[in-house]
Amino acid sequence: MTGPSPEAEFEAKWAEYQAAMHRGAWRIGWGFFFVTVGLLPLMWAFIWMVGPRNWEKTLLHAPVLMWLAAPLSLGLVVFLILHLYRQNLRLDALKRAYLAELRVLKDRLPREPAAPGGAGPDPDAFLDDAPNAPPMR
């Protein structure tokens, strides 16, 4: 009894890699959207708490609640941006692990003869995350 063929194993790992990258990128994208667009309801909530009629009665149109809300909002935004940054670092580490596994699986694949006449550049010739890649220019 033999295991799965190298081609099937490579294709399965490739599909798993694409699904993981798709989920991770969408999670980070939606997180960034909610951090930026989510500020609008937050500002509206603080203005609603002060009240539209009371706004003009405050010193320099900046009530005490708004003085407290500004650093709180800034702190919340900084925390959420750092959280998204950490998610991005985890996704990058996952990408590197998948690419290392895929390189090992690709080395096991049978070599195919090169297609004659300009089949295009080799997509694996450019590896920006290779451990000994030349510096970017």
C-alpha positions in Angstrom: 0.0 0.0 0.0 1.5 3.3 -1.0 0.8 6.8 0.1 -0.7 9.6 -1.9 1.2 10.7 -5.0 3.6 13.6 -4.8 1.5 15.6 -7.2 -1.7 15.1 -5.1 0.2 15.9 -1.9 1.6 19.1 -3.4 -1.9 20.1 -4.7 -3.5 19.5 -1.4 -0.9 21.5 0.5 -1.2 24.3 -2.1 -5.0 24.4 -1.7 -4.5 24.5 2.1 -2.0 27.3 1.8 -4.3 29.4 -0.5 -7.3 28.9 1.8 -5.2 29.9 4.9 -3.8 33.0 3.1 -7.3 34.0 1.9 -8.8 33.7 5.4 -6.0 35.6 7.0 -6.0 38.4 4.4 -9.7 38.9 4.7 -9.6 38.9 8.5 -6.9 41.6 8.5 -8.7 43.6 5.8 -12.1 43.5 7.6 -10.3 44.3 10.9 -8.7 47.4 9.3 -12.0 48.4 7.8 -13.7 48.2 11.2 -10.9 50.1 12.9 -11.1 53.0 10.5 -14.9 53.1 9.8 -15.7 52.1 13.3 -14.5 55.4 14.5 -17.4 57.2 13.0 -20.1 55.6 15.2 -17.7 56.1 18.2 -17.5 59.8 17.6 -21.2 60.0 17.0 -21.8 58.2 20.3 -19.7 60.7 22.3 -21.4 63.7 20.6 -24.8 62.1 21.4 -23.8 61.7 25.0 -23.0 65.4 25.3 -26.1 66.4 23.4 -26.4 68.7 20.4 -27.9 71.6 22.4 -25.4 71.4 25.2 -22.5 71.5 22.7 -22.6 75.3 22.4 -22.8 75.8 26.1 -19.4 74.2 26.8 -16.1 75.9 27.2 -14.4 76.1 23.7 -17.0 73.6 22.5 -15.0 70.9 24.1 -16.8 69.4 27.1 -15.0 67.4 29.8 -16.4 64.2 28.4 -14.8 64.9 25.1 -11.5 65.7 26.7 -11.7 62.2 28.3 -13.0 60.5 25.2 -10.2 61.7 22.9 -7.4 59.9 24.7 -9.6 56.9 25.2 -10.4 56.7 21.5 -6.8 57.2 20.5 -5.7 54.5 22.9 -8.4 52.1 21.5 -7.3 52.8 17.9 -3.6 52.3 18.7 -4.5 49.0 20.5 -6.5 47.8 17.5 -3.8 48.8 15.0 -1.2 46.9 17.0 -3.5 43.9 17.2 -3.8 44.0 13.4 0.0 44.3 13.1 0.4 41.2 15.3 -2.1 39.3 13.2 -0.1 40.3 10.1 3.1 39.0 11.7 1.4 35.7 12.5 0.0 35.4 9.0 3.5 36.1 7.6 5.0 33.4 9.8 2.3 31.0 8.6 3.1 31.9 5.0 6.8 31.2 5.5 6.0 27.8 7.1 3.7 26.8 4.2 6.2 28.0 1.6 8.9 25.9 3.2 6.7 22.8 3.2 5.7 23.5 -0.4 9.3 23.8 -1.5 10.1 20.4 0.1 7.0 18.9 -1.7 8.0 20.5 -5.0 11.4 19.0 -4.8 9.8 15.6 -4.6 7.8 16.2 -7.8 9.1 14.5 -11.0 11.0 16.9 -13.2 9.2 17.9 -16.4 11.2 18.8 -19.5 11.3 22.5 -20.2 8.8 23.8 -22.7 10.5 24.9 -25.9 10.4 28.5 -26.9 9.5 31.1 -24.3 7.0 29.5 -21.9 7.6 32.6 -19.8 9.7 33.3 -16.7 10.0 30.8 -14.0 7.6 31.9 -11.2 9.9 30.3 -8.6 12.9 32.2 -9.7 11.8 35.2 -7.7 11.7 34.3 -4.0 11.4 37.4 -1.8 11.3 35.3 1.3 14.1 32.9 0.6 16.7 32.7 3.4 19.6 33.6 1.1 17.8 35.8 -1.4 19.8 38.6 -2.9 19.1 42.1 -1.5 16.3 44.1 -3.2 17.5 46.9 -5.4 
